[in-house]
Amino acid sequence: MNQSRPHLDLTQKIELLQTVNLFAGLKEAGYQILAQEFEPVRYSPGELILEIDQPVTEFLVILSGVAGILVRGEVVAERHKGDYLGEMGALLGELASATVRAQSEVTLLKMPADRFQVLVPKSTLLGLLQSTGERRKSLGLRLSEALQHTPQGLFKLDSKGRFTLDISGKCLEYFGVKDVYDLRFKEFAALMETRSPGFTALWGTYPTLFDPKYDSKAVQMLLTLLPGEVNLPSPQGKPRTFALTYYPCLDGDKRLSALDVGMVDITSQKDLDALQMRQRRLLYLYEDPESYYSLMNLVAQVQAGLLETQSNPQLLRDLHTLKGVAGLFGFEPIMSLCHELEEQIGLAGLEGVEKELLAQFSVESQAPVELLEYVTPELRRRLEGVVLSTNDFNKLKAAFLEKADRAGLGILERAASKRLSVLFNQFESLSIRLANQLGKEVEFEALGGEVLVPPKLFEELKVLVHLFRNSLDHGIESPEVRRAHQKPEKGLLRIQAARDNQGLHLEVCDDGQGINREKLLSKAIQKGLVPLDAKPSPQEIDHLIFHPGLSTQEGVNEISGRGIGAEAVEQTVSCRLGGSLALDNRPGQGLSCRIFIPIALPLSKNL
């Protein structure tokens, strides 16, 4: 902490203290006594002023600047000139109930807690504050600073999960009751179940919070398992969405005795988020309508596979590919459901998939179709043109083939071809989102986006999304690890393309840690894919990454770890497209995957 101490004379301190409502009514002598006890201190932007669950050693008054109140890392409120901090901690020896951070340069007056306690009787207001705090403390109901953090609503639950009399008028409105006594001693979860069916199942962690074996850090972790949002009916008919935030209340022995719950109506924000997401998806649709139709076809293909009586390897590959392609268009719910389906099919086969999960996938899979309701007439005509032009293209192509008209075929192919830059942009968008999700930093480079390829090949190349997912998940390291290995904190992902008379050349590379050959070979031996006494070459070991179900990752997550993505790439390139793959593995430095795909009809180099 790099606190500096600005100089203020006694007169300046008195003038500033007279603007603080906490000290209103003091006589001149009282202000002089206080001014002599306070010392000025300055915090730079980003410095912590108070830290949650840490002792409060000083009473603080803000003279200038902005201080942010943080709960779970998020700024939930701000404090400005004339506001004070740590009054309950300084008076009653309580721990800080929230973290306070300087949002700008902040100048404060500070007074040691022991001196503040001595000076309390000199102010009627301070005396009232102390007596109120002590009374609530004796009842085990600590005056939580959360009351200041949640201007839209706050209520308190006892250790049994029942409402107390501490509930704001705004919450009464949210719950649709007129009087606080209508809720007293009622169970919160039971009330919510009547308004939001299924809530009780999400509330099972609550009794565990009060187990004395859990310390404050464990309690904070358990709080994250409680519902963060809930939908409630409203008189207007449309359900409203509320964010729930939890603030632990400790008794004199520093044990959890009750829970303050902040409640904020975020319906407008959710509506705005949904609108922005819809606009982003429509933008993707405008840029690449053919690929959007391919997404819908892939969804239908997976749905058909899920209706079969037995699972097959193709279904798992389709699920894994759909997970990646859905991410290109921003359909995160479909991504998550694909991951859950992979989990359950992998454990118990298709017959072991929960009916609720299948039903949920059926509902979410309608989202790509429902988005078409929002397209403009112009885009609708363009989408209809996609289908019409495909039919016309096939008829013309058949005619040119019949006449052996290579010039006509060349013109037709060029007209139907698509620039790889459209696909590269989708890969970049997904890579940045995944990097943020993983807490990593990445720079994306794309070369050769001007290269044109036939539409069918363009669609097949979307399978390369698996290479980017693998690179980000267990190729590129975290910023901390990269620093330790003298690498730039920001990892590099690159895709480049070139086309000649033989076909299409692609390379996807990163500057991560490469393939761990020792670990990969060990996994292959465990699975019986390689004899124990075999001595495969480094290149042969690297190529094992394409074997189905083989991965160097210890666990499985939504991004990678099943050994399906790399196999899907190899199957598409080698089997479906008749191409080839070559790996350049540089352990500790990165991995490159070079791909060649022959294209039957040669185009000029400047295409």
NUSEDO-929129 format. One line per 2 residues: number of its first residue (from 1); for each residue x, y negated, z of C-alpha. Coordinates in pm, whole numbers, plus 50000, padded with zeros to 5 digits. Layout:
NUM = X:Y:Z ~ ...
//
This chain:
1 = 50000:50000:50000 ~ 50142:49664:49897
3 = 49946:49424:50111 ~ 50057:49062:50109
5 = 49978:48811:50381 ~ 49849:48477:50248
7 = 49892:48176:50473 ~ 49579:48020:50626
9 = 49587:47762:50899 ~ 49339:47762:51189
11 = 49109:47504:51028 ~ 49084:47705:50707
13 = 49000:48022:50902 ~ 48726:47842:51097
15 = 48573:47701:50778 ~ 48564:48045:50623
17 = 48422:48217:50933 ~ 48141:47962:50946
19 = 48017:48098:50611 ~ 47982:48452:50750
21 = 47624:48519:50865 ~ 47744:48771:51122
23 = 47889:48483:51325 ~ 47603:48237:51274
25 = 47513:48046:51591 ~ 47859:48040:51746
27 = 47980:47716:51895 ~ 48300:47548:51785
29 = 48496:47708:52070 ~ 48371:48052:51965
31 = 48491:48001:51609 ~ 48830:47888:51739
33 = 48866:48205:51947 ~ 48770:48424:51652
35 = 48998:48237:51414 ~ 49294:48297:51642
37 = 49224:48674:51643 ~ 49188:48714:51266
39 = 49483:48755:51031 ~ 49455:48713:50654
41 = 49558:48997:50424 ~ 49548:49038:50047
43 = 49490:49359:49846 ~ 49580:49408:49481
45 = 49326:49556:49235 ~ 49292:49932:49287
47 = 49426:49940:49644 ~ 49224:50125:49909
49 = 49091:49909:50191 ~ 48907:50186:50378
51 = 48908:50562:50315 ~ 48615:50794:50380
53 = 48639:51013:50693 ~ 48946:50821:50813
55 = 48959:50614:51136 ~ 48855:50250:51111
57 = 49124:50050:51289 ~ 49017:49700:51187
59 = 48711:49484:51135 ~ 48731:49309:50797
61 = 48567:49000:50646 ~ 48596:48931:50272
63 = 48715:48581:50190 ~ 48744:48618:49813
65 = 48735:48883:49543 ~ 48524:49195:49494
67 = 48549:49521:49691 ~ 48383:49837:49558
69 = 48210:50097:49778 ~ 48295:50443:49645
71 = 48106:50765:49708 ~ 48247:51079:49543
73 = 48473:50860:49334 ~ 48191:50643:49193
75 = 48137:50275:49271 ~ 47785:50262:49419
77 = 47790:49906:49551 ~ 48005:49595:49569
79 = 48093:49356:49850 ~ 48177:48990:49798
81 = 48275:48675:49987 ~ 48116:48661:50333
83 = 48047:49036:50350 ~ 48211:49241:50623
85 = 48342:49596:50638 ~ 48401:49858:50906
87 = 48181:49699:51175 ~ 48036:50030:51299
89 = 48373:50202:51294 ~ 48534:49914:51482
91 = 48255:49900:51742 ~ 48193:50268:51804
93 = 48513:50439:51693 ~ 48344:50616:51402
95 = 48514:50735:51087 ~ 48463:50540:50766
97 = 48150:50664:50589 ~ 48272:50558:50245
99 = 48585:50458:50060 ~ 48633:50088:49986
101 = 48862:49983:49702 ~ 48970:49640:49577
103 = 48804:49588:49239 ~ 48990:49261:49191
105 = 49244:49082:49406 ~ 49074:49069:49746
107 = 49161:48843:50037 ~ 49025:48942:50379
109 = 49044:48842:50741 ~ 49119:49139:50964
111 = 49090:49191:51339 ~ 49209:49500:51529
113 = 48920:49720:51641 ~ 49010:49696:52010
115 = 49002:49314:51999 ~ 48676:49319:51805
117 = 48514:49531:52079 ~ 48626:49281:52345
119 = 48480:48989:52153 ~ 48140:49151:52092
121 = 47964:48994:52397 ~ 48053:48648:52267
123 = 47793:48683:51993 ~ 47429:48775:52049
125 = 47412:48927:51702 ~ 47719:49140:51760
127 = 47581:49253:52093 ~ 47257:49357:51926
129 = 47453:49543:51661 ~ 47652:49731:51925
131 = 47350:49824:52135 ~ 47161:49945:51827
133 = 47459:50149:51714 ~ 47511:50306:52057
135 = 47142:50392:52088 ~ 47140:50564:51749
137 = 47464:50740:51827 ~ 47322:50882:52149
139 = 47036:51025:51944 ~ 47281:51185:51703
141 = 47164:50957:51421 ~ 47470:50760:51318
143 = 47395:50431:51148 ~ 47521:50527:50805
145 = 47663:50264:50579 ~ 47479:50451:50306
147 = 47187:50222:50394 ~ 47383:49948:50225
149 = 47490:50169:49935 ~ 47146:50266:49806
151 = 46928:49961:49751 ~ 46652:50160:49581
153 = 46585:50425:49844 ~ 46717:50612:50145
155 = 46580:50876:50380 ~ 46726:51094:50653
157 = 46688:51469:50698 ~ 46753:51654:51024
159 = 46950:51978:51052 ~ 46636:52176:50962
161 = 46590:51984:50639 ~ 46292:51789:50774
163 = 46211:51422:50722 ~ 46280:51184:51011
165 = 46127:50840:51057 ~ 46426:50689:50879
167 = 46284:50645:50532 ~ 46270:50337:50313
169 = 45950:50200:50167 ~ 46081:50264:49819
171 = 46107:50636:49893 ~ 45749:50641:50024
173 = 45652:50505:49685 ~ 45860:50768:49506
175 = 45702:51050:49707 ~ 45352:50910:49660
177 = 45267:50863:50030 ~ 45154:50551:50217
179 = 45300:50596:50565 ~ 45623:50733:50705
181 = 45423:50946:50948 ~ 45277:51131:50648
183 = 45623:51282:50598 ~ 45764:51313:50951
185 = 45867:51670:51037 ~ 45773:51793:50691
187 = 46034:51999:50509 ~ 46190:51808:50222
189 = 46239:52118:50004 ~ 45877:52229:50050
191 = 45751:51885:49950 ~ 45975:51879:49645
193 = 45863:52227:49541 ~ 45505:52099:49507
195 = 45624:51818:49282 ~ 45920:51982:49107
197 = 45873:52363:49088 ~ 46197:52556:49134
199 = 46356:52298:49363 ~ 46362:52533:49665
201 = 46595:52772:49482 ~ 46846:52488:49442
203 = 46826:52388:49810 ~ 46956:52712:49962
205 = 47294:52560:50051 ~ 47142:52311:50298
207 = 47143:52527:50618 ~ 47506:52621:50550
209 = 47609:52256:50584 ~ 47544:52268:50959
211 = 47754:52578:51028 ~ 48010:52456:51288
213 = 48292:52650:51123 ~ 48296:52404:50830
215 = 48503:52087:50861 ~ 48424:51757:50687
217 = 48610:51852:50368 ~ 48420:52180:50340
219 = 48093:51995:50399 ~ 48177:51750:50119
221 = 48238:52045:49889 ~ 47910:52212:49987
223 = 47724:51887:49925 ~ 47819:51910:49558
225 = 47609:52228:49536 ~ 47289:52042:49626
227 = 47072:51910:49341 ~ 47202:51588:49192
229 = 46885:51506:49000 ~ 46516:51577:49031
231 = 46210:51504:48818 ~ 45896:51380:48995
233 = 45548:51305:48860 ~ 45441:50941:48843
235 = 45102:50766:48828 ~ 45185:50659:48472
237 = 45190:51024:48366 ~ 45546:51052:48239
239 = 45775:51226:48493 ~ 46052:51011:48633
241 = 46409:51121:48698 ~ 46584:51042:49026
243 = 46949:51078:49122 ~ 47013:51217:49470
245 = 47328:51123:49662 ~ 47418:51270:50000
247 = 47590:51102:50296 ~ 47681:51315:50602
249 = 47592:51178:50948 ~ 47823:51286:51231
251 = 47752:51303:51603 ~ 47987:51211:51887
253 = 48182:51534:51840 ~ 48232:51457:51470
255 = 47994:51737:51369 ~ 47727:51708:51107
257 = 47394:51628:51271 ~ 47183:51492:50987
259 = 47201:51393:50623 ~ 47125:51058:50463
261 = 46993:51100:50110 ~ 47011:50815:49862
263 = 46746:50817:49593 ~ 46771:50608:49276
265 = 46532:50601:48980 ~ 46748:50666:48674
267 = 46467:50729:48425 ~ 46556:50427:48213
269 = 46921:50526:48208 ~ 46833:50884:48110
271 = 46607:50754:47834 ~ 46887:50530:47711
273 = 47135:50818:47722 ~ 46893:51037:47525
275 = 46844:50761:47267 ~ 47219:50711:47229
277 = 47275:51086:47194 ~ 47000:51108:46933
279 = 47159:50823:46738 ~ 47498:50996:46749
281 = 47347:51320:46623 ~ 47164:51135:46346
283 = 47493:50975:46248 ~ 47652:51319:46218
285 = 47351:51430:46015 ~ 47383:51131:45780
287 = 47754:51201:45729 ~ 47716:51571:45660
289 = 47358:51691:45596 ~ 47473:52017:45438
291 = 47663:52113:45752 ~ 47363:52027:45962
293 = 47155:52273:45765 ~ 47429:52528:45820
295 = 47402:52466:46194 ~ 47029:52538:46181
297 = 47094:52852:45978 ~ 47352:52968:46232
299 = 47104:52908:46515 ~ 46847:53118:46329
301 = 47109:53388:46270 ~ 47189:53405:46643
303 = 46820:53410:46733 ~ 46768:53705:46500
305 = 47066:53884:46653 ~ 46928:53834:47003
307 = 46606:54008:46900 ~ 46794:54327:46809
309 = 46788:54619:47051 ~ 47166:54651:47068
311 = 47446:54396:47054 ~ 47711:54407:46784
313 = 48048:54235:46738 ~ 47903:54001:46476
315 = 47653:53860:46727 ~ 47934:53774:46969
317 = 48132:53611:46688 ~ 47824:53413:46579
319 = 47761:53302:46938 ~ 48121:53190:46976
321 = 48110:53002:46646 ~ 47773:52844:46726
323 = 47919:52724:47057 ~ 48187:52539:46864
325 = 47968:52408:46581 ~ 47699:52288:46823
327 = 47972:52082:46989 ~ 48054:51916:46657
329 = 47700:51775:46649 ~ 47673:51698:47021
331 = 47432:51977:47123 ~ 47593:52047:47462
333 = 47296:52245:47604 ~ 47326:52494:47318
335 = 47700:52519:47387 ~ 47639:52603:47754
337 = 47370:52859:47674 ~ 47596:53029:47418
339 = 47858:53060:47691 ~ 47609:53215:47934
341 = 47485:53456:47667 ~ 47843:53561:47593
343 = 47894:53623:47965 ~ 47587:53843:48006
345 = 47629:54033:47679 ~ 47993:54097:47766
347 = 47900:54238:48108 ~ 47588:54441:48034
349 = 47522:54436:47662 ~ 47228:54274:47489
351 = 46979:54472:47696 ~ 47127:54316:48013
353 = 47053:53956:47913 ~ 46807:53784:48145
355 = 46472:53706:47986 ~ 46480:53355:48134
357 = 46808:53287:47954 ~ 46668:53409:47622
359 = 46362:53189:47673 ~ 46580:52889:47754
361 = 46791:52946:47443 ~ 46474:52973:47236
363 = 46361:52632:47366 ~ 46697:52453:47329
365 = 46756:52600:46983 ~ 46462:52392:46859
367 = 46656:52069:46923 ~ 46832:52064:46583
369 = 46495:52103:46409 ~ 46322:51848:46634
371 = 46588:51590:46546 ~ 46456:51591:46190
373 = 46143:51413:46320 ~ 46355:51100:46371
375 = 46514:51082:46027 ~ 46427:50786:45809
377 = 46243:50834:45478 ~ 46572:50758:45302
379 = 46755:51033:45489 ~ 46464:51272:45444
381 = 46486:51222:45067 ~ 46859:51282:45092
383 = 46805:51601:45289 ~ 46549:51720:45036
385 = 46809:51641:44772 ~ 47051:51876:44943
387 = 46819:52167:44872 ~ 46724:52047:44524
389 = 47083:51981:44422 ~ 47183:52326:44542
391 = 46920:52487:44320 ~ 47013:52266:44024
393 = 47382:52335:44081 ~ 47331:52711:44070
395 = 47129:52687:43748 ~ 47389:52465:43580
397 = 47674:52683:43698 ~ 47508:52993:43555
399 = 47463:52815:43223 ~ 47827:52703:43207
401 = 47947:53051:43298 ~ 47732:53200:43025
403 = 47893:52966:42772 ~ 48242:53001:42924
405 = 48256:52621:42945 ~ 48555:52559:43175
407 = 48535:52182:43135 ~ 48171:52184:43238
409 = 48248:52410:43530 ~ 48527:52179:43641
411 = 48300:51874:43633 ~ 48033:52064:43821
413 = 48274:52185:44088 ~ 48412:51834:44139
415 = 48062:51692:44176 ~ 47970:51950:44439
417 = 48300:51944:44628 ~ 48331:51788:44972
419 = 48612:51590:45129 ~ 48782:51756:45422
421 = 48789:51420:45605 ~ 48425:51477:45705
423 = 48521:51803:45878 ~ 48838:51653:46026
425 = 48634:51372:46185 ~ 48412:51630:46353
427 = 48715:51818:46484 ~ 48858:51494:46623
429 = 48536:51400:46802 ~ 48506:51744:46960
431 = 48874:51752:47059 ~ 48853:51419:47241
433 = 48539:51528:47428 ~ 48698:51858:47534
435 = 49020:51685:47638 ~ 48823:51449:47863
437 = 48634:51746:48006 ~ 48962:51922:48088
439 = 49132:51613:48230 ~ 49388:51607:47950
441 = 49500:51339:47708 ~ 49535:51411:47339
443 = 49625:51231:47019 ~ 49457:51370:46708
445 = 49621:51342:46366 ~ 49462:51443:46036
447 = 49645:51447:45703 ~ 49503:51539:45365
449 = 49144:51445:45440 ~ 49103:51335:45078
451 = 49135:51698:44960 ~ 48815:51832:44802
453 = 48687:52186:44853 ~ 48377:52375:44737
455 = 48074:52345:44971 ~ 48077:52711:45075
457 = 48445:52694:45167 ~ 48379:52370:45355
459 = 48123:52553:45571 ~ 48352:52850:45630
461 = 48630:52619:45750 ~ 48424:52514:46049
463 = 48550:52833:46212 ~ 48877:52644:46266
465 = 48707:52473:46558 ~ 48823:52773:46764
467 = 49187:52681:46705 ~ 49130:52336:46851
469 = 48940:52473:47150 ~ 49221:52719:47224
471 = 49490:52453:47184 ~ 49315:52220:47426
473 = 49225:52484:47684 ~ 49547:52680:47720
475 = 49794:52526:47478 ~ 49829:52158:47561
477 = 49928:52109:47924 ~ 49791:51865:48180
479 = 49960:51522:48198 ~ 50131:51624:48524
481 = 50279:51942:48376 ~ 50387:51761:48060
483 = 50565:51496:48268 ~ 50748:51769:48460
485 = 50871:51914:48128 ~ 50982:51573:47992
487 = 50698:51566:47740 ~ 50474:51269:47659
489 = 50166:51273:47884 ~ 49945:51268:47577
491 = 49944:51593:47381 ~ 49939:51609:47003
493 = 49687:51795:46786 ~ 49737:51785:46410
495 = 49559:51929:46108 ~ 49686:51880:45756
497 = 49564:52002:45421 ~ 49697:52024:45068
499 = 49567:52186:44753 ~ 49746:52316:44445
501 = 49665:52548:44156 ~ 49692:52853:44381
503 = 49452:52738:44649 ~ 49418:52551:44976
505 = 49698:52517:45232 ~ 49608:52423:45590
507 = 49810:52385:45906 ~ 49676:52337:46260
509 = 49942:52267:46520 ~ 49992:52134:46871
511 = 50287:52043:47092 ~ 50169:52246:47391
513 = 50323:52545:47563 ~ 50281:52793:47278
515 = 50192:53160:47322 ~ 50335:53335:47627
517 = 50466:53647:47454 ~ 50545:53832:47776
519 = 50192:53782:47908 ~ 50029:53863:47572
521 = 50227:54186:47533 ~ 50147:54287:47890
523 = 49774:54235:47826 ~ 49795:54436:47503
525 = 49971:54725:47681 ~ 49708:54720:47959
527 = 49434:54750:47697 ~ 49615:55035:47520
529 = 49671:54834:47203 ~ 50050:54872:47218
531 = 50241:55179:47345 ~ 50434:55121:47666
533 = 50766:55210:47501 ~ 50705:55004:47185
535 = 50945:54726:47086 ~ 50737:54490:46871
537 = 50902:54189:46708 ~ 50816:53837:46832
539 = 50600:53783:46522 ~ 50410:54107:46586
541 = 50347:54002:46945 ~ 50219:53661:46834
543 = 49978:53821:46588 ~ 49816:54019:46871
545 = 49633:53697:46959 ~ 49394:53776:46672
547 = 49295:54111:46821 ~ 48930:54108:46942
549 = 48892:54068:47316 ~ 49258:53988:47381
551 = 49350:53660:47550 ~ 49635:53535:47767
553 = 49392:53334:47978 ~ 49317:53488:48317
555 = 48959:53363:48345 ~ 48676:53283:48108
557 = 48519:52940:48075 ~ 48287:52761:47836
559 = 48576:52663:47610 ~ 48783:52979:47560
561 = 48920:53295:47720 ~ 48723:53577:47554
563 = 48961:53656:47271 ~ 48679:53603:47022
565 = 48762:53263:46874 ~ 49101:53356:46729
567 = 48955:53680:46595 ~ 48673:53485:46426
569 = 48931:53267:46251 ~ 49131:53569:46135
571 = 48820:53755:46015 ~ 48695:53453:45821
573 = 49028:53368:45658 ~ 49149:53722:45583
575 = 48831:53921:45524 ~ 48573:53671:45399
577 = 48797:53428:45213 ~ 49078:53664:45110
579 = 49339:53434:45261 ~ 49628:53473:45500
581 = 49748:53334:45833 ~ 50098:53285:45972
583 = 50192:53170:46321 ~ 50493:52964:46416
585 = 50515:53006:46793 ~ 50765:52791:46982
587 = 50723:52881:47351 ~ 50727:52566:47560
589 = 50712:52343:47252 ~ 50397:52425:47062
591 = 50215:52647:46815 ~ 50138:52614:46445
593 = 49888:52819:46248 ~ 49944:52806:45871
595 = 49654:52916:45655 ~ 49636:52983:45282
597 = 49306:53034:45103 ~ 49300:53119:44731
599 = 49042:52927:44529 ~ 48939:53090:44204
601 = 48866:52776:44004 ~ 49174:52548:43991
603 = 49122:52175:44014 ~ 49367:51898:43924
605 = 49616:51804:44194 ~ 49473:51456:44248
607 = 49143:51612:44357
//
